[in-house]
Amino acid sequence: MTSQSTFQKEYEQWLEKTKQLMERFPERRELFHTSSGIPIERLYLPGTAADTYQENLGFPGEYPYTRGIQPTMYRARHWTMRQYAGFGSAEETNKRFRYLLEQGQTGLSVAFDLPTQIGYDSDDAMAKGEVGKVGVAIDSLEDMEILFDQIPLDKVSTSMTINAPASVLLAMYIVAAEKQGVPKEKISGTIQNDILKEYIARGTYIFPPKPSMRLITDIFSYCAEHVPKWNTISISGYHIREAGSTAAQELAFTLANGKAYVDAALEAGMDIDKFAPRLAFFFNAHNQFFEEVAKFRAARRIWSHLMKNVYHAKNPKSWQLRFHTQTGGSTLTAQQPDNNIVRVTVQALSAVLGGTQSLHTNSRDEALALPTEESARIALRTQQILAHESGVTDTVDPLGGSYYVEGLTDKIEEEVYSYFEEIEDMGGAVQAVEQGYMQEEIQRAAYETQKAIEKQEDIVVGMNAFKLDDEPQPKLHRLDKELSRKQIEKLTQIKDRRDQNRANARLADLKYAAGGSENLMPYIIDCVKDHCTIGEICGVLRGIFGEYTGA
């Protein structure tokens, strides 16, 4: 057995030999670092002693969940393969959903068009030119029913990337399920419902922070009682990273937002163990493989500490951070798009080795257009090959114990707590958003990244190095040019068929409730049942809450 003194002597001898070798063969750069600016050491040595193992790592499925939230992880079941899809009309997207399910996808994830995301009907002047472009157009209950036609909502879980009007889309989903004969107690899925990151990084907000937080806690409360299998929020770091943040910023700002939602729910009088087990997170899988793995492991450890020791939740499920991952859209290049298949594979592998609960893999052509059916299939096959052929799912936390991974996990955790201190000094995440702090930090990081690419300090294969002079043009997905006209015609017919007096009465009830303090979910569900549109419902709430115009 080697003593500590002998080990130290041998290590110093190794350093000296390495120094001499480097005089002949210098390293590629003076300083290696992660996207978060964390220095990457030449060599990592044992750092976790047995007496601190339980405190820092623990066993899988046990606090602090660094090594995963399930004791057997993927040895029991693979992650949910939830490919994000949505374009054009509800009919077109329904066909893509059913195709992906036939190809082995195990969960649905809905992309909505921009008018839907900001609460406008397709016939609104604000929707012109945007109907069905970046997602599916959903104006009414009828659209939601078509979207899930022949898809059994008691057997398939659905994630919906919707934020400001999340309550309206959830109401539509609940009613559509009921019309299928599926009670709301049996549906499962997630709504993103994370408005703070919209203010920070994405921009599809409607209402100011205070009423937005009210809508979110109304959803928490309603689902805790009536829709127990539904994840009421997916606190999202993905878009923070897409806006240009570092990995540490993504994690710090996301978890700070998570704390703000917990605080808001507690202030509304909710029991933490009633809503915390249904909180979920959404992270980006970026290019720096080991940093991403460490980020996911640090996320679980930090959140479990907050929930157990700061918020004093008693239920162990409240301590567990469950998350969905999407590979990095901003890393995809329009140049040599087939290279994106390799990027996505590496990113997806980091999410799997980091212990994700569900995963979307981007398609190779998404830097150019909405993915073709072929590209979407290749993206799904990437997950299936990782799951069934690679062997990486055969043991729990395969990279646990790596000196590098453990050291990097600790460093990211330190960075996150440093950001927490700054945010707390401002009064919390909501105040930090209102002061523009997070926005400025992300902009600074994005600027530094862009400079490094332009100077070729960071290589992007096919874009700033290893370029082709004459690239072939790939076949791209094209939208129906008549989509907007057809969607508006369908919306007009819906309004003509409905009982207008009942619709008006429901909207009036919602307006009255929004001016008070009642939970708004039952009123929104009533509006949906009587065929009120998303634009009409959000219009009533705009009239009461006002609109957010920026920090």
Backbone torsions as a table, in degrees:
resi	resn	phi	psi	omega
1	MET	NA	127.5	-177.4
2	THR	-77.8	129.4	178.2
3	SER	-77.4	164.8	-179.6
4	GLN	-63.2	-40.0	-179.0
5	SER	-66.3	-39.8	178.3
6	THR	-66.0	-42.2	178.6
7	PHE	-59.4	-45.0	-178.1
8	GLN	-64.1	-40.1	179.7
9	LYS	-64.0	-44.5	179.7
10	GLU	-65.2	-36.0	178.6
11	TYR	-65.0	-43.2	179.4
12	GLU	-64.5	-35.8	176.6
13	GLN	-65.1	-40.4	178.4
14	TRP	-63.3	-41.7	178.9
15	LEU	-60.0	-41.4	-178.7
16	GLU	-66.0	-44.8	177.8
17	LYS	-60.8	-41.1	-179.0
18	THR	-65.7	-39.3	179.1
19	LYS	-61.5	-42.0	178.8
20	GLN	-65.4	-40.8	179.8
21	LEU	-64.7	-36.9	-177.3
22	MET	-68.2	-21.3	175.8
23	GLU	-65.4	-30.8	177.8
24	ARG	-90.3	-38.2	-177.2
25	PHE	-127.1	80.1	-177.6
26	PRO	-64.7	155.1	178.5
27	GLU	-70.0	161.1	-173.8
28	ARG	-64.3	-27.0	178.8
29	ARG	-151.0	161.9	-178.5
30	GLU	-71.6	-37.9	-176.5
31	LEU	-132.4	126.5	171.4
32	PHE	-100.9	139.2	-179.6
33	HIS	-153.0	161.3	177.2
34	THR	-82.9	178.2	178.3
35	SER	-63.7	-22.2	179.9
36	SER	-89.2	4.6	-179.9
37	GLY	81.3	9.1	178.9
38	ILE	-76.7	122.9	179.2
39	PRO	-60.9	138.6	176.1
40	ILE	-101.5	115.5	-177.5
41	GLU	-71.4	157.3	178.2
42	ARG	-63.7	-38.7	-176.6
43	LEU	-145.0	141.1	176.5
44	TYR	-110.9	136.2	-175.7
45	LEU	-113.8	166.7	179.5
46	PRO	-53.3	131.5	-178.1
47	GLY	-132.8	-16.3	-177.4
48	THR	-106.8	107.5	178.8
49	ALA	-78.6	160.0	-177.3
50	ALA	-59.5	-33.4	-176.5
51	ASP	-74.8	-12.4	176.0
52	THR	-111.0	0.7	-177.7
53	TYR	-58.8	-49.6	-176.9
54	GLN	-64.1	-37.4	-178.8
55	GLU	-67.8	-41.5	-174.0
56	ASN	-92.2	-32.5	-173.9
57	LEU	-119.9	-57.6	-176.3
58	GLY	72.9	174.1	176.5
59	PHE	-86.3	153.9	176.8
60	PRO	-55.3	137.9	-179.6
61	GLY	83.9	2.9	-179.6
62	GLU	-131.1	153.0	178.6
63	TYR	-52.6	137.0	5.3
64	PRO	-93.6	19.4	171.1
65	TYR	65.4	19.0	177.1
66	THR	-56.5	-36.2	-174.4
67	ARG	-95.0	11.6	176.2
68	GLY	123.4	155.6	-175.7
69	ILE	-91.7	-9.4	177.8
70	GLN	-119.2	140.2	-177.9
71	PRO	-60.5	-33.2	-177.1
72	THR	-112.3	-5.2	177.9
73	MET	45.2	-124.1	-171.1
74	TYR	-79.6	-3.4	172.6
75	ARG	-69.0	-22.9	178.2
76	ALA	-89.7	-51.8	176.8
77	ARG	-155.6	149.0	178.8
78	HIS	-72.6	165.2	173.5
79	TRP	-61.1	160.6	175.3
80	THR	-75.0	125.9	178.1
81	MET	-90.2	99.1	-168.6
82	ARG	-118.1	86.4	-178.5
83	GLN	-75.9	129.5	-178.7
84	TYR	-75.8	124.5	-177.6
85	ALA	-150.1	152.8	177.1
86	GLY	160.0	126.5	177.3
87	PHE	-164.9	153.9	173.6
88	GLY	61.7	-130.9	-176.0
89	SER	-92.7	167.0	176.1
90	ALA	-60.8	-36.0	179.1
91	GLU	-62.3	-46.3	-179.1
92	GLU	-64.1	-43.6	-178.1
93	THR	-68.4	-36.3	176.4
94	ASN	-58.2	-40.8	178.1
95	LYS	-63.2	-42.1	178.9
96	ARG	-65.7	-41.4	177.4
97	PHE	-57.8	-48.7	-176.5
98	ARG	-66.6	-34.5	175.7
99	TYR	-63.3	-47.0	-178.8
100	LEU	-64.7	-38.7	177.0
101	LEU	-64.0	-39.2	176.7
102	GLU	-63.9	-29.5	-179.0
103	GLN	-84.8	0.6	175.5
104	GLY	108.0	3.9	174.0
105	GLN	-61.8	143.9	-174.1
106	THR	-112.6	2.3	176.0
107	GLY	-161.4	156.3	-179.2
108	LEU	-103.0	149.5	175.7
109	SER	-140.2	121.2	-169.9
110	VAL	-100.7	127.5	170.1
111	ALA	-99.6	127.7	179.8
112	PHE	-103.4	151.7	177.8
113	ASP	-72.2	168.4	-173.0
114	LEU	-63.2	-43.2	177.3
115	PRO	-57.6	-41.9	178.1
116	THR	-62.2	-41.0	-177.2
117	GLN	-64.8	-26.8	-179.3
118	ILE	-114.9	20.1	167.5
119	GLY	74.2	36.6	175.4
120	TYR	-117.6	144.0	173.0
121	ASP	-73.7	160.0	-177.7
122	SER	-64.9	-21.1	179.6
123	ASP	-92.8	4.7	178.3
124	ASP	-76.4	145.7	178.3
125	ALA	-57.6	-31.6	179.9
126	MET	-68.7	-17.7	-177.4
127	ALA	-90.8	-7.4	-173.2
128	LYS	-57.6	128.2	178.6
129	GLY	83.4	-3.3	-175.6
130	GLU	-120.0	-2.2	-175.2
131	VAL	-65.4	120.2	176.4
132	GLY	71.9	9.5	-172.5
133	LYS	-76.8	-50.9	-176.1
134	VAL	-107.3	9.5	-179.4
135	GLY	176.2	-173.8	-177.1
136	VAL	-82.8	142.5	177.5
137	ALA	-85.4	121.2	177.9
138	ILE	-125.8	110.7	179.6
139	ASP	-102.6	-30.5	-168.7
140	SER	-150.0	175.7	175.9
141	LEU	-56.1	-39.8	-179.2
142	GLU	-58.8	-40.4	177.2
143	ASP	-62.0	-42.1	-179.5
144	MET	-65.2	-38.7	177.9
145	GLU	-64.0	-42.0	178.9
146	ILE	-66.0	-39.6	-178.6
147	LEU	-56.9	-36.2	-176.7
148	PHE	-111.9	23.5	177.1
149	ASP	-60.6	132.0	179.1
150	GLN	64.2	18.2	175.2
151	ILE	-116.3	111.1	-174.8
152	PRO	-72.2	112.9	-173.2
153	LEU	-77.6	-3.2	171.1
154	ASP	-90.8	-6.4	-177.4
155	LYS	-117.3	-19.4	-178.2
156	VAL	-115.6	131.7	175.6
157	SER	-91.4	145.5	-172.6
158	THR	-127.2	131.1	171.9
159	SER	-105.9	134.4	179.7
160	MET	-121.7	119.6	178.3
161	THR	-83.2	84.7	-178.0
162	ILE	-144.2	141.7	-171.7
163	ASN	-127.1	-80.0	-176.3
164	ALA	-55.5	-46.1	178.4
165	PRO	-97.4	30.7	-176.3
166	ALA	-57.7	-38.2	-179.4
167	SER	-61.6	-35.8	-178.4
168	VAL	-71.9	-45.2	-179.5
169	LEU	-67.7	-37.0	175.6
170	LEU	-63.5	-42.0	177.9
171	ALA	-59.8	-43.4	178.1
172	MET	-61.8	-40.9	-179.5
173	TYR	-65.5	-43.3	178.9
174	ILE	-59.8	-46.2	-177.8
175	VAL	-70.0	-38.7	177.3
176	ALA	-61.6	-40.6	177.6
177	ALA	-63.5	-45.0	179.3
178	GLU	-59.7	-37.2	178.9
179	LYS	-70.9	-20.7	171.5
180	GLN	-80.6	-9.8	-174.6
181	GLY	92.1	13.7	-179.1
182	VAL	-104.9	114.2	179.8
183	PRO	-68.4	153.5	-176.6
184	LYS	-61.9	-22.2	178.3
185	GLU	-67.3	-18.2	-175.2
186	LYS	-104.7	-8.4	-179.9
187	ILE	-80.5	150.4	179.8
188	SER	-138.0	149.1	179.7
189	GLY	159.7	-160.6	-174.0
190	THR	-146.8	139.4	163.2
191	ILE	-109.7	141.5	-178.8
192	GLN	-62.7	-58.3	167.1
193	ASN	57.1	27.7	-176.0
194	ASP	-110.0	90.6	-173.4
195	ILE	-78.1	-28.0	-176.8
196	LEU	-61.7	-40.5	179.6
197	LYS	-70.0	-20.3	174.2
198	GLU	-67.2	-41.6	176.7
199	TYR	-65.3	-33.7	-174.4
200	ILE	-79.4	-45.5	-162.6
201	ALA	-136.9	-18.6	-167.1
202	ARG	-119.6	-40.6	169.8
203	GLY	94.9	0.2	179.2
204	THR	-93.8	60.3	175.8
205	TYR	-98.8	162.5	172.3
206	ILE	-123.6	-62.0	-169.8
207	PHE	-94.8	160.9	175.2
208	PRO	-63.6	167.1	-174.8
209	PRO	-56.8	-44.7	-173.2
210	LYS	-63.4	-53.5	177.5
211	PRO	-66.2	-28.4	176.4
212	SER	-64.0	-41.7	177.8
213	MET	-66.7	-33.0	176.6
214	ARG	-62.7	-46.1	179.0
215	LEU	-59.7	-38.9	-179.4
216	ILE	-66.0	-46.6	-179.3
217	THR	-70.6	-28.0	173.0
218	ASP	-61.6	-40.6	177.6
219	ILE	-65.7	-44.9	176.9
220	PHE	-52.1	-51.9	-174.4
221	SER	-65.4	-45.6	-177.5
222	TYR	-63.7	-45.8	-176.8
223	CYS	-70.5	-35.0	177.5
224	ALA	-57.3	-32.8	-178.3
225	GLU	-92.8	-36.3	-169.1
226	HIS	-115.8	-24.9	-175.9
227	VAL	-129.2	68.9	-166.6
228	PRO	-66.4	-20.5	-178.5
229	LYS	-92.0	0.4	-174.8
230	TRP	-89.9	133.1	172.2
231	ASN	-83.0	114.8	-167.0
232	THR	-81.8	-9.4	177.0
233	ILE	-158.7	144.8	171.7
234	SER	-120.7	95.8	-173.7
235	ILE	-71.6	118.4	-159.4
236	SER	-107.6	120.0	168.3
237	GLY	-95.7	-12.7	-174.3
238	TYR	-55.6	-49.6	-174.7
239	HIS	-74.5	-27.4	173.7
240	ILE	-62.2	-43.0	178.7
241	ARG	-69.2	-40.1	179.5
242	GLU	-62.6	-28.7	179.1
243	ALA	-76.3	-9.4	174.3
244	GLY	120.3	7.5	-178.5
245	SER	-69.2	165.8	169.2
246	THR	-81.5	172.4	177.1
247	ALA	-62.9	-42.8	-179.0
248	ALA	-66.1	-40.1	176.6
249	GLN	-64.3	-43.3	177.7
250	GLU	-53.4	-48.4	-177.3
251	LEU	-69.3	-45.9	-176.9
252	ALA	-63.0	-47.4	-176.5
253	PHE	-70.2	-35.6	178.7
254	THR	-65.9	-47.5	-179.1
255	LEU	-69.3	-32.9	174.9
256	ALA	-63.5	-41.0	174.8
257	ASN	-62.4	-40.1	177.3
258	GLY	-58.3	-42.5	177.3
259	LYS	-61.3	-39.1	-179.4
260	ALA	-63.6	-38.8	178.5
261	TYR	-68.4	-38.6	176.6
262	VAL	-62.9	-45.4	179.3
263	ASP	-59.9	-42.4	-178.8
264	ALA	-64.5	-39.7	179.2
265	ALA	-67.4	-39.5	178.0
266	LEU	-65.7	-40.4	178.2
267	GLU	-64.4	-27.6	178.3
268	ALA	-81.4	1.0	174.7
269	GLY	92.3	12.6	-178.0
270	MET	-84.1	151.1	174.9
271	ASP	-80.9	126.5	-174.3
272	ILE	-57.4	-36.6	-178.4
273	ASP	-78.3	-3.1	175.0
274	LYS	-86.5	-32.4	-176.0
275	PHE	-113.3	-27.4	-174.1
276	ALA	-61.2	-35.8	178.9
277	PRO	-64.4	-15.7	179.8
278	ARG	-101.1	6.6	173.6
279	LEU	-76.6	140.1	176.8
280	ALA	-134.9	164.3	-178.2
281	PHE	-126.8	161.8	-176.7
282	PHE	-138.6	115.5	-175.8
283	PHE	-119.5	162.0	177.4
284	ASN	-93.5	141.1	169.3
285	ALA	-107.6	109.8	-172.6
286	HIS	-101.2	-165.7	-169.5
287	ASN	-80.6	-33.8	-175.1
288	GLN	-78.5	97.7	-166.1
289	PHE	-53.3	-55.0	-174.1
290	PHE	-70.2	-34.8	176.8
291	GLU	-63.0	-39.0	180.0
292	GLU	-66.3	-44.3	177.0
293	VAL	-57.9	-46.5	-179.5
294	ALA	-64.2	-36.9	179.1
295	LYS	-59.9	-46.0	-179.1
296	PHE	-64.9	-39.1	-179.1
297	ARG	-69.3	-41.1	178.0
298	ALA	-65.0	-36.6	-179.3
299	ALA	-57.8	-46.2	-179.7
300	ARG	-63.1	-42.5	-176.5
301	ARG	-66.7	-43.9	-178.9
302	ILE	-64.7	-46.5	-176.5
303	TRP	-65.1	-41.3	-179.6
304	SER	-62.9	-38.3	177.6
305	HIS	-64.3	-45.0	-179.9
306	LEU	-60.3	-48.1	-174.5
307	MET	-69.4	-37.0	-177.6
308	LYS	-82.2	-46.3	-168.7
309	ASN	-101.0	-20.9	179.1
310	VAL	-100.8	-46.5	-178.9
311	TYR	-94.4	-9.4	174.0
312	HIS	58.7	39.0	172.1
313	ALA	-66.6	143.9	-177.1
314	LYS	-99.4	-30.3	-177.6
315	ASN	-79.2	121.4	179.4
316	PRO	-55.1	-27.3	177.9
317	LYS	-67.0	-24.2	176.0
318	SER	-71.5	-21.4	-178.3
319	TRP	-85.1	-15.2	-171.7
320	GLN	-86.7	127.9	174.6
321	LEU	-93.0	113.2	176.7
322	ARG	-104.8	139.1	-174.8
323	PHE	-146.2	150.1	169.9
324	HIS	-99.7	149.3	179.5
325	THR	-127.4	143.3	169.8
326	GLN	-127.2	138.1	177.9
327	THR	-65.6	159.8	-166.8
328	GLY	-75.3	106.6	178.4
329	GLY	-61.0	-37.3	-177.1
330	SER	-72.4	-10.5	177.8
331	THR	-87.5	-11.0	-177.9
332	LEU	-74.8	143.6	-179.9
333	THR	-113.9	143.6	173.4
334	ALA	-72.2	-27.6	177.4
335	GLN	-77.6	137.9	178.1
336	GLN	44.2	62.1	-171.7
337	PRO	-59.8	-22.9	177.4
338	ASP	-64.1	-23.9	175.0
339	ASN	-59.9	-26.5	-178.4
340	ASN	-64.7	-25.5	177.1
341	ILE	-61.8	-40.6	180.0
342	VAL	-69.5	-45.2	178.3
343	ARG	-56.4	-47.9	-177.2
344	VAL	-62.8	-37.4	179.2
345	THR	-62.7	-45.9	179.4
346	VAL	-63.8	-43.9	180.0
347	GLN	-64.3	-43.2	178.8
348	ALA	-62.9	-38.3	178.5
349	LEU	-63.2	-36.7	178.3
350	SER	-65.0	-37.4	179.1
351	ALA	-66.8	-41.0	179.7
352	VAL	-66.9	-46.6	179.3
353	LEU	-70.5	-18.6	174.5
354	GLY	-86.3	-8.5	172.9
355	GLY	91.6	35.5	-178.7
356	THR	-67.9	154.8	177.0
357	GLN	-94.4	-24.4	173.8
358	SER	-152.5	161.3	-169.5
359	LEU	-149.1	137.2	167.2
360	HIS	-115.7	131.1	174.8
361	THR	-107.1	126.1	-178.0
362	ASN	-67.9	154.7	178.7
363	SER	-89.5	155.1	-172.0
364	ARG	-63.4	-27.5	-172.1
365	ASP	-100.7	12.5	-173.4
366	GLU	-72.6	-13.9	173.4
367	ALA	-77.2	-9.3	-177.3
368	LEU	-112.9	-36.1	-174.8
369	ALA	-168.4	177.8	170.0
370	LEU	-61.5	145.7	-174.0
371	PRO	-66.7	143.7	171.3
372	THR	-73.3	166.9	178.2
373	GLU	-60.8	-40.2	179.3
374	GLU	-63.3	-45.1	-179.5
375	SER	-64.0	-40.6	177.8
376	ALA	-63.1	-37.4	178.9
377	ARG	-66.7	-42.4	178.3
378	ILE	-61.8	-40.4	178.8
379	ALA	-62.0	-42.0	177.3
380	LEU	-67.4	-41.5	179.0
381	ARG	-60.7	-32.3	176.7
382	THR	-56.9	-46.3	177.6
383	GLN	-63.5	-43.0	-176.1
384	GLN	-65.8	-36.0	176.9
385	ILE	-67.0	-42.8	176.3
386	LEU	-59.2	-42.1	-176.0
387	ALA	-70.5	-41.8	-167.3
388	HIS	-108.0	-15.9	-174.9
389	GLU	-119.2	-25.0	-169.3
390	SER	-80.5	-24.6	-176.5
391	GLY	82.0	-1.7	-176.7
392	VAL	-74.3	-10.2	-179.4
393	THR	-95.6	5.1	-171.2
394	ASP	-85.4	-12.4	175.3
395	THR	-137.5	159.5	-177.3
396	VAL	-85.5	131.8	175.7
397	ASP	50.5	63.2	-175.3
398	PRO	-58.6	-27.0	-178.4
399	LEU	-93.5	-2.4	176.5
400	GLY	-60.5	135.2	-178.2
401	GLY	94.7	-12.1	172.4
402	SER	-63.3	126.2	-178.8
403	TYR	-56.6	-40.5	-179.9
404	TYR	-66.1	-50.5	-176.8
405	VAL	-63.0	-42.7	180.0
406	GLU	-66.3	-41.3	178.4
407	GLY	-64.1	-41.1	-180.0
408	LEU	-69.0	-37.0	176.1
409	THR	-59.5	-44.2	179.0
410	ASP	-63.6	-41.8	-177.8
411	LYS	-66.4	-42.0	178.3
412	ILE	-64.2	-40.0	177.4
413	GLU	-59.1	-43.0	178.3
414	GLU	-61.1	-44.2	179.0
415	GLU	-59.9	-42.5	-178.5
416	VAL	-63.5	-46.0	180.0
417	TYR	-64.7	-31.2	175.9
418	SER	-64.4	-42.6	176.0
419	TYR	-65.6	-39.8	177.9
420	PHE	-54.2	-43.1	-178.4
421	GLU	-60.9	-44.8	-180.0
422	GLU	-63.7	-42.0	-178.5
423	ILE	-67.6	-40.3	178.6
424	GLU	-64.5	-36.2	178.1
425	ASP	-61.9	-25.3	178.5
426	MET	-87.1	-8.1	-179.7
427	GLY	107.7	1.3	179.0
428	GLY	118.1	178.9	-172.8
429	ALA	-63.7	-41.2	-177.7
430	VAL	-61.4	-45.1	179.6
431	GLN	-67.0	-36.5	178.6
432	ALA	-64.7	-37.8	176.0
433	VAL	-65.3	-46.9	-177.6
434	GLU	-62.6	-30.5	178.4
435	GLN	-85.8	-5.3	178.6
436	GLY	77.5	13.6	-175.8
437	TYR	-62.7	-52.3	-176.9
438	MET	-64.2	-40.0	179.5
439	GLN	-58.9	-43.9	-178.4
440	GLU	-68.1	-38.4	178.3
441	GLU	-63.2	-41.9	179.7
442	ILE	-66.2	-43.7	179.7
443	GLN	-60.5	-39.3	179.6
444	ARG	-64.9	-43.9	-180.0
445	ALA	-65.1	-41.0	179.9
446	ALA	-63.3	-39.6	179.2
447	TYR	-62.9	-43.9	179.8
448	GLU	-64.4	-38.7	178.2
449	THR	-64.4	-45.2	-179.2
450	GLN	-63.3	-39.7	177.6
451	LYS	-60.5	-43.2	-178.9
452	ALA	-63.7	-35.8	177.7
453	ILE	-70.0	-44.0	-178.6
454	GLU	-65.3	-31.9	177.8
455	LYS	-85.7	-0.7	-176.6
456	GLN	61.1	24.2	169.8
457	GLU	-71.2	-33.4	171.9
458	ASP	-111.2	126.5	-177.7
459	ILE	-92.7	129.5	171.3
460	VAL	-114.7	106.8	-171.3
461	VAL	-61.3	126.9	179.2
462	GLY	90.8	-13.9	-178.4
463	MET	-109.2	-57.6	177.5
464	ASN	-110.9	7.1	174.3
465	ALA	-160.8	156.6	178.3
466	PHE	56.6	46.6	-176.1
467	LYS	-85.9	159.8	174.1
468	LEU	-108.6	138.7	-179.9
469	ASP	-74.8	-36.2	-175.4
470	ASP	-129.5	92.4	-177.4
471	GLU	-88.6	135.3	174.0
472	PRO	-70.2	147.5	179.8
473	GLN	-87.9	122.2	-179.9
474	PRO	-74.1	158.4	175.0
475	LYS	-74.2	128.2	-174.9
476	LEU	-113.8	156.4	176.0
477	HIS	-75.6	135.1	179.3
478	ARG	-120.7	138.7	179.5
479	LEU	-85.1	155.5	175.0
480	ASP	-64.6	121.6	-177.9
481	LYS	-66.9	-21.2	-178.8
482	GLU	-92.7	6.3	-173.1
483	LEU	-55.5	-51.7	-175.0
484	SER	-58.8	-45.4	-179.6
485	ARG	-62.1	-44.0	-179.5
486	LYS	-64.7	-40.6	-179.2
487	GLN	-65.8	-40.7	179.5
488	ILE	-67.3	-38.7	177.0
489	GLU	-61.1	-44.5	179.7
490	LYS	-63.2	-41.1	179.5
491	LEU	-64.0	-41.9	178.8
492	THR	-61.1	-41.6	179.3
493	GLN	-64.2	-39.4	178.5
494	ILE	-62.2	-45.3	-180.0
495	LYS	-65.5	-34.3	179.3
496	ASP	-70.1	-34.1	-175.2
497	ARG	-80.8	-27.3	-172.2
498	ARG	-74.3	165.0	173.5
499	ASP	-81.9	102.4	-172.9
500	GLN	-64.3	-34.7	179.4
501	ASN	-64.7	-40.9	178.2
502	ARG	-66.2	-42.2	179.0
503	ALA	-60.9	-44.5	179.1
504	ASN	-62.3	-39.8	-179.9
505	ALA	-65.3	-41.2	179.4
506	ARG	-63.9	-42.8	178.9
507	LEU	-64.8	-36.7	177.6
508	ALA	-65.8	-40.9	176.9
509	ASP	-60.9	-42.6	179.3
510	LEU	-63.2	-42.9	179.6
511	LYS	-59.5	-43.9	-179.3
512	TYR	-64.0	-44.5	-178.7
513	ALA	-66.0	-38.1	-179.3
514	ALA	-64.4	-27.8	177.2
515	GLY	-77.7	-9.2	178.3
516	GLY	-109.3	-141.0	-175.8
517	SER	-129.9	9.7	-179.5
518	GLU	-69.2	158.8	172.5
519	ASN	-66.0	128.6	-173.1
520	LEU	-87.2	-13.5	-176.1
521	MET	-58.0	-46.2	179.3
522	PRO	-60.4	-35.6	179.6
523	TYR	-69.0	-39.5	178.9
524	ILE	-67.1	-40.6	176.9
525	ILE	-60.7	-41.2	177.7
526	ASP	-62.7	-40.8	177.7
527	CYS	-60.6	-44.8	-179.2
528	VAL	-61.9	-43.7	-178.8
529	LYS	-60.6	-31.4	179.5
530	ASP	-98.3	22.6	167.6
531	HIS	68.4	27.9	168.0
532	CYS	-69.9	147.0	-176.4
533	THR	-92.4	166.8	179.5
534	ILE	-62.0	-38.5	179.4
535	GLY	-65.5	-38.1	179.4
536	GLU	-69.2	-42.5	-179.0
537	ILE	-66.4	-47.9	179.7
538	CYS	-67.9	-29.4	176.7
539	GLY	-64.1	-40.7	176.0
540	VAL	-61.2	-45.3	-178.4
541	LEU	-68.9	-34.5	174.1
542	ARG	-59.0	-40.4	-178.6
543	GLY	-64.4	-30.4	180.0
544	ILE	-90.8	-44.9	-172.1
545	PHE	-90.5	-22.5	-172.2
546	GLY	81.5	-177.1	179.9
547	GLU	-123.7	147.8	178.3
548	TYR	-84.8	134.7	-177.0
549	THR	-115.2	5.2	175.8
550	GLY	112.4	158.3	-178.1
551	ALA	-72.7	NA	NA
